Amino acid sequence: MTPQETIRAIEEEFQLQNSWEDRYEHIIAVGRGLPVFPEVFRTEVFKVKGCQAQVWLHPSFDGKCIHFEADSDATIVKGLLALLMRVYNHRTPAEVLATEPSFIEVIGLHEHLSQNRTNGLFSMLKQVKMYAAAYQAVARMGASA
């Protein structure tokens, strides 16, 4: 599934929710689906700055795709992180950098999250994109060597 197809699927899931209470419950349920985060990565090095909650994001790169492991100590934030992971995990750096998270506006997250959570969501997205830019540079250096 392409990033755009994943975004459309997320948008469709949220259209099925009748109220914002249902949407929050869906976000929490999505967060429960994140794989267990390895304790060894629960360090300051992998902590996302700019989030009120604690958020960890560990990247790895296999030469083609970026793979993320992620976690948060807050249930809503963990759900938001899981939505980002659905869109950006196991993608090439170019895909990550080219994909804008249009679902944030389409499903109304920007209107229904507190300012702190919105800032945290964009801090998580910024970190994902920063890792993608770094891995893209690494891949280019490897290709030119």
C-alpha positions as CSV (number, residue, x, y, z in Angstrom):
1,M,0.0,0.0,0.0
2,T,1.4,3.4,-0.9
3,P,1.6,6.2,1.6
4,Q,-1.3,8.0,-0.1
5,E,-3.4,4.8,0.0
6,T,-2.7,4.5,3.7
7,I,-3.7,8.1,4.3
8,R,-7.0,7.4,2.4
9,A,-7.6,4.3,4.5
10,I,-7.0,6.4,7.7
11,E,-9.4,9.1,6.5
12,E,-12.1,6.4,5.7
13,E,-11.7,4.8,9.2
14,F,-12.3,8.2,10.8
15,Q,-15.3,8.9,8.6
16,L,-17.0,5.8,10.1
17,Q,-16.7,7.3,13.6
18,N,-19.9,9.2,14.6
19,S,-18.5,11.6,17.2
20,W,-15.2,12.9,18.5
21,E,-15.5,10.7,21.5
22,D,-15.6,7.7,19.1
23,R,-12.6,9.1,17.2
24,Y,-10.6,9.5,20.4
25,E,-11.4,5.9,21.3
26,H,-10.3,4.8,17.8
27,I,-7.0,6.7,18.2
28,I,-6.4,5.0,21.6
29,A,-7.2,1.6,20.0
30,V,-4.8,2.2,17.2
31,G,-2.1,3.1,19.7
32,R,-2.6,-0.2,21.5
33,G,-1.5,-1.9,18.2
34,L,2.0,-0.5,18.3
35,P,4.6,-3.2,18.9
36,V,6.3,-3.4,22.2
37,F,9.1,-0.8,22.3
38,P,12.5,-2.2,23.3
39,E,13.7,-0.8,26.7
40,V,17.2,-0.3,25.3
41,F,15.9,2.5,23.1
42,R,14.0,4.3,25.9
43,T,16.7,6.9,26.2
44,E,17.2,10.6,25.8
45,V,18.9,9.9,22.4
46,F,15.6,8.7,20.9
47,K,13.2,11.0,22.8
48,V,11.3,13.4,20.7
49,K,11.7,17.0,21.8
50,G,8.8,19.3,21.8
51,C,6.2,16.8,23.2
52,Q,4.6,17.3,26.5
53,A,4.3,13.5,26.9
54,Q,7.3,11.3,26.7
55,V,7.7,10.0,23.1
56,W,10.5,7.8,21.8
57,L,11.3,7.2,18.2
58,H,14.0,4.8,17.1
59,P,14.9,4.6,13.4
60,S,16.9,2.1,11.5
61,F,17.7,2.0,7.8
62,D,18.3,-1.1,5.7
63,G,19.7,0.8,2.7
64,K,16.3,1.2,1.1
65,C,13.6,1.7,3.7
66,I,13.4,3.4,7.1
67,H,12.0,1.3,9.9
68,F,10.7,2.9,13.1
69,E,10.0,1.7,16.6
70,A,8.0,4.1,18.6
71,D,6.2,4.6,21.9
72,S,4.7,7.1,24.3
73,D,3.6,7.1,27.9
74,A,0.3,8.9,27.0
75,T,-2.5,6.9,25.4
76,I,-3.8,9.6,23.0
77,V,-0.2,10.5,21.9
78,K,0.6,6.8,21.4
79,G,-2.4,6.6,19.1
80,L,-1.2,9.7,17.2
81,L,2.2,8.2,16.9
82,A,0.7,4.9,15.6
83,L,-1.1,6.8,12.9
84,L,2.1,8.4,11.8
85,M,3.8,5.0,11.8
86,R,1.1,3.6,9.6
87,V,1.9,6.3,7.0
88,Y,5.7,6.6,7.4
89,N,7.1,3.3,8.7
90,H,8.8,0.9,6.2
91,R,9.1,3.6,3.5
92,T,12.0,4.9,1.5
93,P,13.4,8.3,2.7
94,A,12.1,9.9,-0.5
95,E,8.6,8.6,0.2
96,V,8.7,9.9,3.7
97,L,9.9,13.3,2.6
98,A,7.4,13.6,-0.2
99,T,4.3,12.5,1.9
100,E,2.4,15.2,3.7
101,P,0.1,14.1,6.5
102,S,-3.1,15.4,4.9
103,F,-5.2,13.2,7.1
104,I,-4.5,15.5,10.1
105,E,-6.7,18.2,8.5
106,V,-9.1,15.9,6.7
107,I,-10.1,14.0,9.9
108,G,-10.1,17.2,12.0
109,L,-7.2,16.5,14.3
110,H,-5.9,20.0,14.1
111,E,-9.2,21.3,15.4
112,H,-9.9,18.8,18.1
113,L,-6.5,18.3,19.8
114,S,-5.2,20.6,22.5
115,Q,-2.5,23.0,21.4
116,N,0.1,20.9,23.3
117,R,-0.9,17.7,21.6
118,T,-1.0,19.4,18.2
119,N,2.5,20.7,18.8
120,G,3.6,17.3,19.9
121,L,2.2,15.7,16.8
122,F,4.1,18.1,14.6
123,S,7.3,17.5,16.7
124,M,6.9,13.7,16.0
125,L,6.4,14.4,12.3
126,K,9.4,16.7,12.2
127,Q,11.6,14.0,13.8
128,V,10.4,11.4,11.3
129,K,11.2,13.8,8.4
130,M,14.6,14.6,9.9
131,Y,15.5,11.0,10.1
132,A,14.4,10.5,6.5
133,A,16.5,13.4,5.3
134,A,19.5,12.0,7.1
135,Y,19.0,8.5,5.7
136,Q,18.5,10.0,2.2
137,A,21.8,11.7,2.5
138,V,23.5,8.5,3.7
139,A,22.0,6.6,0.7
140,R,23.2,9.2,-1.7
141,M,26.7,9.1,-0.3
142,G,26.7,5.3,-0.6
143,A,25.6,5.5,-4.2
144,S,28.3,8.0,-5.1
145,A,31.1,6.0,-3.4
